[in-house]
Amino acid sequence: MVVFECAIVVALAMVAWHMVASPPAPQVSGEQVASPTAQAREPVTAGPTVVGQAGTPINTLLPGLNMNSSFWRRRLAELNRGENSFELLEWRIVHTAMDTARRYIKSVVLPALARAESTGR
């Protein structure tokens, strides 16, 4: 059973490595995306404007890492908010488990040890 679990972990690690190491899938849309230039490295609020098939401008994101500071502030604030709620949940679970274990020891284990010591003498 342990060997089977190790095989599953190795398979999952290989899949994760494949997902991380492989390049992203190309865009399937028929629209042309502007190639990144020196302007792409400057922080902008929106991506370049591309004219769609209907002749209306469409804002698209440039490929690669978004360097806009407001983008990262928003994303990190969302991440921190999610992390905070997860930590609170984790804290409640751990303390509930600790309180349960403490009550079990006081109500079951210690009386059983006391009875065993009193009958053993």
N, C-alpha and C positions, 0 to 999 in steps of 0.2 A: 504494500500500500504506500509506503514511504517512497519507493522508487517511482511509482505511478505519479505521486504528487510532485516529485522532483521533475519528472518529464513534463508535466503540465506547466510548471513554473518556467522551465527552460523554453518551452514552446511559446508561452506568453512573452517572455523576454525577447525571443527572436522576432515575434510579430511587432513588438514595440520598437525594437531597433530598426526593423524594416520601415515602419511608419515614420520614424525620425530621420533616418538616413536617406530615404528616397526623395527625389525632387517633387514639388507639388504638381498636381495634375494641371495640364494646360487648360486655358479658358476655352469653352466650347462655343461661346457666343460668336456671331458673325461680325461683331463690331470691331473696329480697329482701336487698339489701345495705344496711346502715345508712349514712346520709349522714354525711359528715365534720362534726364539730362542734368546739368548743373542746377537747374531750377528745382528739380525734384528733391535735392538735398536741403533746400531752404524750407523752414516750417510754413505750411500753408493751412488754411482752414478747410479746404476741400481739394479734391483731386483735379486733374485736368478736365477740361470740357471736351467731350467728343460729340459730334453730330450723329444722331441715330438715323435710322432708315426713314423716319417720318420728318426729318429735318429739324427736330427739336434737340437742343443741347442736353447732354446727359453727363452728370458728374461721375467719374469713375475713380477708383483708387489706383495709385501707382503700384506696380509690383515691388515687393521688398518690404523693408522695415519702415513703418510710419514714424517720422521724426518729430511730429507735431507735439508740443509739450501739453497742450490742453487735452489731446487724445489720451496721452499716457496718464495725466492726472485723473481723468474720468475712469479709465480702466482700473487703475490702482485703487481708487476710492471704492469701486464696485468690489474689487478683490478683497480689500480690507474689511468691507462691510460683511461680505460672505464669510471671511475667515473669523471675524469676531463672533458672529452667530454660531459658527461651528465650534469655536472654543468654548462658548457658554454651554452649548449642548454637551460637549465632551466633559466639561467641569461638573455638570449636574449628574451625568452618568457615573463618573468616577466616585463622586461623593456619595451617591446613592448606594453604589456597590460597597464602598467602605463602611457606611453606616449599617448596611445589611450584614456584612461580615462581622462587624463589632457586636451587633445584637445577637447573632448566631453564637459567637464565642461566649458571650456573657450568659445567654439563656440555655445553651445546649452543652458546649464543650466544658466550661468550667464546672458546672454541677456534676457532669459525668466524671470528671477528674477527681472532684471532691469525694464522690461516692466510692470511686475505685480506691482512693487512698484510705478512706475510713474502713472499707471491708478488707483491705490488704493487711492491716495491722492487727 
